[in-house]
Amino acid sequence: MGQRAFAFIFLGLLLGGCVSATLEPASEANLKPRDKQLLARAPYAKVDIPAPYRRHIVDYQRKEVAGSIIVDSDARYLYYVLPGGKAIRYGVTVGEEALAWSGVAKVGHKEEWPSWVPTADIKRRIAGTPDFVGPGPHNPMGARALYLYQNGKDTLYRIHGTNQPEYIGQAISSGCIRMTNEDVIDLYNRVKPGAVVVVLDPNQFVSPFPRIALWQSNRT
């Protein structure tokens, strides 16, 4: 069976209800006055996020406790585990292959409208990177950041917002997990400091089908 044919079968299963996914519309109720003010001045165009990467409530079969975060980098999804075998699934941007990180960490601390201090590695790889970028919608960290720690030490990896929402669903970051600002605000409001974060190794799918089934249908 060709990949294109498999893609149509997969989409048919989704539509037939074999994979439970309920769209969870973004709500402005999560936004503080400062959020509304800064996002109204965002220096990027409003993007129509592809349907698979919009926020959904989905069935969840793994054993992590409610309140945990699971990142399926291959599928470009982040899951926030809910009670009762459910999770909120968000579309994300993940690290490009050579920079991707996997492992188990904890949320060391959280920050609203963080500043950005690029690592020495980022400054070596990307010419012209500034030493510091203050908070605001122009900042590549976006509206919120969750700082990932292992054994009490900062891993330098983050789950954060973005000023490039057009890349949700792709692997182009320097290793961090990017979300739309609206989604990272929603996640930030749910996650408690100390929550477990699991970033899966390649080919450890949470989703019931590999990501290829979604994007092959758009290829010629």
N, C-alpha and C positions, 0 to 999 in steps of 0.2 A: 504494500500500500504506500503511495506517495505521501510526502509530507503535507502537500496541499489538501489532499483528500482527508488526511487525518485531522487537519485543522477544522474542516467543516463538520466532521463527526464530533469533535470536541465541543464546538460551538452549539451543535445540536443537543448534546448532553446538558450543557449549561441551560439552554432554553427549556429543556424538558424537565428541569428540576432535580436532576441527579446530583448537582452541586449546589448547595444552598448558599445564596449570597443576596443580601438585601441592602440596597443603596441607603446610606446614612447621609442625608444632605447636610452640608456645612451650615452652621447656625452662627449668626452674629452675636448670640447671647454669650459666647465665650470671649468676645473681644472687649477689652477695657477701652476707656476713652483714648488712652495713649495709642493703643493698637489701631484704632480706627483712624486717628489723626495721621500716624506714620504710614499706614498701608494706603491711605488715600494719596500719598505722595510717592508711592513706589515708582522707581525709575524703569520699570519693565512693563511690557504690555500684558494685559490680562490674557491668560492662556486657557484654552479649553482642554482640560486634562482628559486623555483617552479613558473611555468608560471602565476598562479593567483596573485602572489605577486610581479611581475615585474611591472615597471611603465607603466601606461596606461592613455590615455585620455578617459573619460567616460561621459555618460549623468548624470546630477545631478539635482534632483528635489526639494531639500530643498531650503529654502528662504534666507540663509546666503549670504551676499554681497560678490562680487568678492574680493579676497585677504584674505578671512578668511580661517582658518584651522579647519577641523572637523576630530575627531578621532573616528572611530567605533571600539571599543576595541573587541567586540564580533567577528567581522569579520576579525580583525587584519589589518585594512586599515586606512590610513590617506589620507584625501582629501584636496587638495588646490583648492579653488573655483575659477573658471574662469568666465568671462562674457559669456552670451548666453546659460545658462543651461548646461555648461560643467564643468568638474573638472579634475585635475590630481590626479590619485589614486596611492598611494605608499603602498607596503606591509611593515608592521612594526612588531616589537616585543613589547608586552605590559606587564603591570604588572601582576604578578600572583594574583589570586583572592583575597587573604587576604591583598594585598598591592596596589591593583588597585585604581586609583583616577579618579573621574569624576567631571565635573563642567565647568564653564566658566572663562577664564583667558585672559590675553593679553601677547603679546611678550614684555617683559620688556627690554631685550637687547639681542644681538646676539654676538657670539664669534667664531672666527676661531681657530681651533686646541686648544681647551680649556684644562686647567689643571683640575684635579679631586680631590676634597676634600670630602671624604666619610662622610656621616652624622653619628652621634653617633648611630642611630638605625642600619644602615648597619654594622657598626663595631661590634655591639653586636651580630648580626645574623650571620655574616660571619667571622669566625676565621681567623686571619692572614691578615686582610685587612690593607693596609698601611695608614698612615695619609695623604699622598699626593702623587699624580702621575702627573708628568709633561706632557706637550703636546707631542703628537707623535702617531704613529699607534698602539703602545702597550696600549695606554690609553683607558679605556672602554667608554669614552665620544666620541671617534672618531674624525672626521675631523671638525665638526661644532656642535654648540649647540645653541638652542633657549631657553631662560630662561623665565619661565611662572610666571606672577605676578597677584595677585588679590588685588584690593584696594591699589595699590602702594607698596605692600609687596611681597617679593620673596616667592613663594609657596614651593620651593626646588624641584619642578618637572621640568623636562627638556624634550625637543625633541632633540635628539642628534644622532650622529653616533655610530658605534659599532666596537669592535674588535672580535665580535662573529657573523658574518653574517649568520652562519648556523642556527641561531635561529629565523630568520625572519619568521613570521607566527605563532609564539608560544607566550605563556603567561608565561614568566619566570623572568621578570625584577623586580627590587625593586620599581616599580611604574612609572618610566620614560618610554617614548616612544622612542624606538631605530629604526634607519633606517640604510640601508647600507650607507657607506661613500659617494658613488657616488650619492645616492638619497638625502642625507641630504645636500650635496653641492648644488644640483639642487634646493631644497626647499629654502635653505638659500638665494640663489641669487634672489629668487622671493619675499620672505616675507619681509614686512616693519615693523620696530619697531612700537608697538602699535596695530598690527593686532590682531583680535579676534581669540581665540582658544577655541573650544567647544569639550570637551571630553564627549561623550555620556554615559548615564547610561546603565547598562546591558539591553539587549533586545530592545534597541532603534536603530534598524538597519537602516543604510543608504542604504546598498546594498539591491537589490530587493528580495534576498532570504537569509535565514540564512546560516551562515558559515558551518553548519553541512552537507549541500548538497555537498560541495566541498570535505571535508575530508572523508566522509563515503565511497566514491567510492573506496578508497584505503584500506579499512579495510576488513579483512577476515570474 
